[in-house]
Amino acid sequence: MNQEEIKKILPHREPFLFLDEITELISLKRAVGVKYITEDEFYFKGHFPGKPVMPGVIIIESLAQVGAVILLSHEDYRGKIAYFTGISNAKFRKSVVPGDKLILECELTKFRASFGFGTAKAYVDGQLVCEAELSFAVGPA
Protein backbone atom coordinates (compact mmCIF):
# COMPACT_ATOMS: atom_id res chain seq x y z
CA MET A 1 0.00 0.00 0.00
CA ASN A 2 1.52 3.34 -1.00
CA GLN A 3 1.00 6.71 0.68
CA GLU A 4 -1.99 7.64 -1.51
CA GLU A 5 -3.71 4.38 -0.52
CA ILE A 6 -2.87 5.03 3.14
CA LYS A 7 -4.57 8.45 2.83
CA LYS A 8 -7.78 6.65 1.84
CA ILE A 9 -7.74 5.01 5.29
CA LEU A 10 -6.11 7.57 7.62
CA PRO A 11 -7.26 11.17 8.05
CA HIS A 12 -3.63 12.32 8.62
CA ARG A 13 -2.01 14.61 6.07
CA GLU A 14 1.38 16.25 5.62
CA PRO A 15 3.24 17.32 7.59
CA PHE A 16 1.74 14.90 10.12
CA LEU A 17 1.47 11.73 8.03
CA PHE A 18 4.46 9.62 9.02
CA LEU A 19 3.95 6.55 6.81
CA ASP A 20 5.28 6.02 3.30
CA GLU A 21 4.13 2.42 2.82
CA ILE A 22 2.22 -0.42 4.42
CA THR A 23 3.95 -3.66 3.39
CA GLU A 24 1.85 -6.10 5.38
CA LEU A 25 -1.72 -5.82 6.64
CA ILE A 26 -4.13 -8.16 8.35
CA SER A 27 -7.10 -5.97 9.34
CA LEU A 28 -7.90 -6.05 13.05
CA LYS A 29 -4.67 -8.00 13.74
CA ARG A 30 -1.32 -6.63 12.57
CA ALA A 31 0.49 -4.45 10.07
CA VAL A 32 3.99 -3.44 9.01
CA GLY A 33 4.70 0.06 7.76
CA VAL A 34 7.70 1.93 6.41
CA LYS A 35 8.88 5.49 6.91
CA TYR A 36 11.86 6.64 4.85
CA ILE A 37 13.74 9.20 6.92
CA THR A 38 15.02 12.05 4.76
CA GLU A 39 17.10 15.05 5.71
CA ASP A 40 14.16 17.26 4.64
CA GLU A 41 11.90 16.19 7.54
CA PHE A 42 10.52 19.36 9.16
CA TYR A 43 11.55 18.38 12.70
CA PHE A 44 15.26 18.13 11.85
CA LYS A 45 15.51 21.94 11.64
CA GLY A 46 15.38 22.09 15.43
CA HIS A 47 16.07 18.49 16.57
CA PHE A 48 19.06 18.92 16.49
CA PRO A 49 20.84 21.44 14.21
CA GLY A 50 24.02 19.78 12.97
CA LYS A 51 23.06 16.39 14.45
CA PRO A 52 19.56 15.47 13.22
CA VAL A 53 17.75 12.85 15.30
CA MET A 54 14.12 11.78 14.77
CA PRO A 55 12.18 12.73 17.93
CA GLY A 56 10.98 9.76 19.95
CA VAL A 57 7.46 11.14 20.05
CA ILE A 58 7.34 11.07 16.24
CA ILE A 59 8.56 7.46 16.20
CA ILE A 60 5.70 6.65 18.60
CA GLU A 61 3.22 8.60 16.43
CA SER A 62 4.45 6.68 13.36
CA LEU A 63 3.80 3.42 15.19
CA ALA A 64 0.36 4.65 16.26
CA GLN A 65 -0.48 5.47 12.64
CA VAL A 66 0.34 1.88 11.63
CA GLY A 67 -1.93 0.76 14.46
CA ALA A 68 -4.70 3.00 13.13
CA VAL A 69 -4.36 1.39 9.69
CA ILE A 70 -4.90 -2.03 11.29
CA LEU A 71 -8.27 -0.91 12.60
CA LEU A 72 -9.49 1.68 10.09
CA SER A 73 -8.77 -0.60 7.11
CA HIS A 74 -11.63 -2.84 8.24
CA GLU A 75 -14.98 -2.00 6.65
CA ASP A 76 -16.68 -1.64 10.07
CA TYR A 77 -14.34 1.26 10.97
CA ARG A 78 -13.73 3.02 7.63
CA GLY A 79 -14.22 6.77 7.83
CA LYS A 80 -13.71 6.87 11.60
CA ILE A 81 -10.77 8.24 13.57
CA ALA A 82 -8.54 6.28 15.95
CA TYR A 83 -7.52 8.63 18.76
CA PHE A 84 -4.23 7.91 20.52
CA THR A 85 -5.02 7.57 24.26
CA GLY A 86 -1.91 6.16 25.91
CA ILE A 87 1.65 4.90 25.87
CA SER A 88 3.10 2.35 28.29
CA ASN A 89 6.57 0.86 28.66
CA ALA A 90 8.11 2.91 25.85
CA LYS A 91 11.80 2.28 25.34
CA PHE A 92 14.14 3.97 22.87
CA ARG A 93 17.25 1.98 22.08
CA LYS A 94 18.96 3.74 19.17
CA SER A 95 18.75 7.07 17.32
CA VAL A 96 16.91 7.29 14.01
CA VAL A 97 18.67 9.62 11.56
CA PRO A 98 18.39 10.81 7.95
CA GLY A 99 18.90 7.97 5.48
CA ASP A 100 17.33 5.35 7.77
CA LYS A 101 14.48 3.12 6.65
CA LEU A 102 12.22 2.84 9.70
CA ILE A 103 10.24 -0.42 9.80
CA LEU A 104 7.15 -0.09 11.99
CA GLU A 105 5.40 -3.22 13.30
CA CYS A 106 2.13 -3.14 15.25
CA GLU A 107 -0.19 -5.79 16.57
CA LEU A 108 -3.67 -5.25 17.95
CA THR A 109 -3.81 -7.21 21.22
CA LYS A 110 -7.22 -6.26 22.62
CA PHE A 111 -10.23 -4.43 21.21
CA ARG A 112 -13.66 -3.97 22.76
CA ALA A 113 -16.39 -1.68 21.49
CA SER A 114 -14.45 1.50 20.74
CA PHE A 115 -11.32 1.09 22.88
CA GLY A 116 -8.20 -1.01 22.28
CA PHE A 117 -4.58 -1.85 22.97
CA GLY A 118 -1.62 -2.86 20.86
CA THR A 119 2.08 -3.57 20.90
CA ALA A 120 4.49 -1.73 18.65
CA LYS A 121 8.13 -2.07 17.62
CA ALA A 122 10.32 -0.01 15.29
CA TYR A 123 13.47 -1.26 13.58
CA VAL A 124 16.32 0.14 11.51
CA ASP A 125 18.54 -2.38 9.69
CA GLY A 126 17.03 -5.19 11.75
CA GLN A 127 17.90 -3.52 15.05
CA LEU A 128 15.16 -2.64 17.51
CA VAL A 129 15.11 1.15 17.98
CA CYS A 130 11.82 1.58 19.87
CA GLU A 131 9.10 -0.48 21.50
CA ALA A 132 5.92 0.45 23.34
CA GLU A 133 2.41 -0.56 24.29
CA LEU A 134 -0.23 1.79 22.86
CA SER A 135 -3.91 2.39 23.55
CA PHE A 136 -6.56 4.11 21.47
CA ALA A 137 -10.23 4.98 21.20
CA VAL A 138 -12.29 5.02 18.01
CA GLY A 139 -14.67 7.84 17.31
CA PRO A 140 -16.60 9.40 14.45
CA ALA A 141 -14.74 11.49 11.90
N, C-alpha and C positions, 0 to 999 in steps of 0.2 A: 504494500500500500504506500503510495507516494504522499507528499504533503498535501496536494490538492484533494486526494481521497480522504486524508485525515481531517481536513477542514469540513468535509461533509458530515463528520461525526462529532467533532469537538467545536465548541463555540469560540475557542481561543484564536487570536489573530496576532500577526506581528505587531509589536516586537515581543509579544508574550506567548507565542507558540514555540515550544522548545523541542519539537519532534520533526525530523526530516523523513523518516520512514517507519513503517511497522512491518517487520519481516516475518512475524509469526503471530497468529491470533486465533484463540479459541474463546469465543464470546462467553462471558460469565465465568471464565476459568483463568486464562493466562494470556500474556502477550509479551513480545519482545520488540522494542523500538530502537531507533538509532538517531543520534544527534551528532552531526559533524561539527566539531568545534573550530571555528575560523577566527582569525585575528580581528575580524570586523565586528564581532559580537559587541553590542552596545555597552555591556557591563565592564569590558576590559579597559575602557577609558579611565575608570576610577578604581579598578580592582585588579591589579595594582599597576600604576604607571611604571613601565620598564620591566615589570615581572607579572604578566597577566596570568591570573588564576581564576577559573570558573568558581563563582560563589557557591558554597554548599547549599544555600537555600534554593538556588536555581537547579542544582542537581536534583534535589528533592522534588521541586516542582516538575521537572522533566519526568521523573518517575511517576508522580501523581497523574500526569497527563497520559502516560501509558496505561495506568490503572483506569482512568476515565474511559479510554478506548475499549478496554475489556467490557465494561458495563454498557456504555452508550452505543456500541456497535450492535447490540441485541435489539431486535425489533420492538420489544416491550419498553425500551428506554430511549429510543431515538427521539431527538428533539428536546431532550431534557438536559439538565446541567448537573454534573457531579461536583459538589462543593467539598473542598478539602477541609476536614474537621480536626485532624490530629496527626501527630508524629510521635512515635515511641521508639526508644532504643536506636536512635540514629548514630551511626559511626562513620567517620570519614577517614579513609586509610591512605589516600594518595591524592596529590593535586591533579586537576584536570586542566590542561593548557591548550593553546591554539595548536591545531594539527592533529589533536586526538580524535578518535572515533569512539564516542561514548555509547556503549551497549546497555540498554535499559530493560531489565526483566522484572515483571510484576506478576503476582499471582493473587487472585481473589480467594481469601480463606474463609470468609463468613459474610453472608448477606441476608438480611431480613427486612422485609418491607422496603424502607427507603434508607437504610443505614447499613454500612459494611466496613470490612477490614481487609487489608491485604499486606503481603510482604513484598519488598522491593530491593533489588540489588542492581548496582551499576558497575560496569567493567570497562577498562581500557587495556587493550592488548592481552586479554585474558586475566588481568589482575583485578581483583575486587577493589573498587575505589570508594564505594559507599553502600551502606545497607540500612534499612529502616522498616518499621512497621507503620502503615498508614491507615487512617480511617477517613470515611467520607459519608456524606448524606446526598441523596438525590432529590432534586426539586424541579419544578417546572421552569422552562426557559423564560 
